[in-house]
Amino acid sequence: MSGEKEIRTKIASIRNTQKITKAMEMVAASKMRRAQDRMAATRPYATKIREVIGHLAHANVEYRHPFLESREEVRGVGFIVVSTDRGLCGGLNVNLFKNVLRAMHEWRQQQVPVRLCLFGAKGTAFFKRIGGIEVVAQTSHLGDAPRLEEVIGQVKIMLDDYVEGRIDRVYLAENEFVNTMTQRPNIATLLPTPPAELETLEHYWDYLYEPGAREVLDGLLMRYIESLVYRGVMENIACEMAARMVAMKSASDNAGDLIDELQLIYNKARQASITQEISEIVGGAAAV
Amino acid sequence: MSTLQVEIVSAEHEIYSGEANWVIAPAVMGEVGIYPRHTPLITHLKPGEVRVSAVEEGEELLFFVSGGMLEVQPHQVTVLSDTAMRGADLDEAKAEEAKRRAEQALSDRKADFDEARALAELAEAAAQLRMIQKLRKTGRG
C-alpha cells in the first residue's frame, strides 16, 4: 500500500484544484447573467431597425438594394465565425467548428471558394492549424463586454466583398443560447437578407428621405447587419460563460469524488499500518 | 394636444423611451424639429444633441448622439443612435485593422493563440510518456 503521506498531499492538491474550479464556476455564473442582460439590451435596436427596413422595402420598390437581392450564381462564400478567446468551456468551440467545416466542405465540393472572418482566439488557432482557407479578418480578446465599434471593421470587409461580387453569400456561425445547460451551434444566413424575415407593412405610405432613399437604405442595412453580428458576439459570450459554468461544475464534482475515494484509501492505509504495529508489538511481547 | 412616442436606442442598449411634446434632432441636412403629426421622414443624423421635451419628466432632456438614423412617423419618433464615431474613412481604417490582424495572426508564431497548439503538443507528449511508463512496467512485471 502506498505511503500515507503521499496520499495526504495528493488529497490536498486535489482540494486546491477543486477550490479553483469552484471559484471559476461562480465567476462564470455571474458573468453569464450579465452577458444575458447585455444580449437582451441589443434587442430593441434590432427590432426597430428591422421594422424600418420592412417599411422601406415596401415603400421604395424601384431601388433594389444588393443586400436584399438573392444572386443565383454563387462565386464565393463568406463565413463569420464567432468563437471564444479562452478554453475550459467544454465542447462549445469544437462543436461549432465541426458544423462550420461541414458547411464549408459542401461549398468547396461545388468548387466555390470560402473566405473566413474570425472572432476569438480559439477560432484563429483552429483555422490556422487546418490551413488552406483564406482568412480575411480576425479579432480576438474582445473581453466580456465588446463594443459595437469592434465589430464594424470585420463586417465591412465582408460587406465590401459582397457588394463587389467576390462573395455571394455570407453566413454567421455562432452558438445559440438555448438555456444554461444547452448551447446549440448555429449557422445563419446574413446576406442576402431574406425578405420574409423582415416585418410586413400594414399601411402604405412613403417617407421623405434625407438626403436620398439610396443613402438611407445603405446606412440602415449596414447597421442592421452589424447589429446582427454584434448580437451574435454577445450571444456567444453568454454561451461561453454557461458552458464554462457547467464544465467547472462537473470538474468540481469529479474532484469531490476523487477526494472521497482517496480518503477511503488513506483511511485503509492508516488502519493497516496501525494493525501491523499492534500485531508486531503483540508478537514481540509473546516472544519475550 | 397629442404627443409623440419617442424611442432612442443604440445597438448596445436602450437609451430612452417615453412620451414627448416635441423632439429636435441634428439631421444631416440641418437640424429638424418634430411636432406630433409630422409627415413620415427618414434621415441620417450627424453627431450632436437630441433634445426631447418629455411629458412625464416635465422638462427638456438632452441626449448626445454620435450619428445614426432618425425615423419619424405621425406619432412616433425613433432615433437609432450610433455608439461609435462613423464615417467612410473611419470604417475603412477599422476594416484595414481587422485585415492586418488576420495577416499577423496567421504569420506570427509567437502570438498567444499558439498557446492552444503548444498545449495540444504538451498533451500529446504527456500521453506518449504515460505510454512508455506503462510499457516499462509491464516489461518489468
Interface residues (C-beta under 8 A of the other chain):
Chain A: R38 A41 T42 P44 Y45 A46 K48 I49 V52 L56 G87 C117 L118 A121 K122 T124 A125 F126 K128 R129 V135 V136 A137 Q138 T139 S140 R147 L148 E149 I152 G153 Q154 K156 I157 D160 W205 D206 Y207 L208 Y209 E210 P211 E215 V216 G219 L220 R223 E226 S227 Y230
Chain B: E7 V9 S10 A11 E12 H13 E14 A27 V28 M29 T39 P40 L41 I42 T43 H44 M69 E71 T78 L80 D82 T83 A84 R86 D91 E92 A93 K94 A95 E96 E97 A98 K99 R101 A102 A105 L106 D112 F113 D114 E115 A116 R117
